[in-house]
């Protein structure tokens, strides 16, 4: 009886071991798990071996593109042992037809995911290569191209995985097309800003880092040109997100593309200045500009100093010149030195600066306002003393 019971128990163990989970024997499951764990544990070793081998090849090249590409592709490379481990682990299991189709689709999906993940990450270093073509492609256009490429790879990868699982992408795209028409009717501003952004980038109105002014909208430094908005940082460091349509429809002044920076003054001198003094002041200012390398030469741009007009309270000298620098702080320093030099020139000429004034001439005065004789004024002053 005991032998029969032991044999029955052993037959039961063998049956459970053989039947296992969903008809898969437990030995195959343990072996599959062991294979998967082996690949997971060997992932770091595999990655280090592959990365080191590719790094050695990359060092032999003269370009840095392969180095950045290798660094970008490291996460997908680290995922390869997981894909291999799952594939070899499931290869040792005898699945039924339905389970076999499911596992096959999982393996194919993992392979497709790894491939498109690598392509998605490779878009960034490839876009860096396009920066060498900045003479006809702007930085913003390259950034947009990189983003569009990454979105395309993501969509293609998703479509590939859906096709693996038997989901038809065509009807989904058609449905999205109808949905897109409905969304477009309610998102006209979004597409308007998107198209405006393309025009801004294509026309190269400004680039990241440029100082721009849009009257009534914003003034500051461009930091990022996005699909819908452009981020401009004001001089108080506050970020302003401007819809691209406002930058496309309004006049934009790009101060960063100035070749020179202008100084335009009206210098008012006293009406008591002689013609010789006016001429001396004008000539000395002109000589100062001509002998100072901080100012642009007259042959490069309009530069002149002229006695301009007889104003209400002054004789005006028009100063019109440009500095070679466009940097605001340097321009302020040059302008300050010019102001001090003009001050010295006017003082050396023996004249002065005029200020708004008005002269009043009286021909007659009423009798009660006539001044008393001097001795009468003196007597009245003495009487008023305490």
Helices and strands as residue ranges (DSSP letters): H 2-19, H 26-41, H 43-59, H 65-72, H 74-91, H 97-130, G 131-133, H 139-164, H 169-186, H 188-203, E 211-214, E 218-225, E 229-233, E 239-243, H 244-249, E 252-254, G 255-257, E 261-269, H 275-290, E 304-310, E 315-323, H 328-348, G 367-369, H 374-383
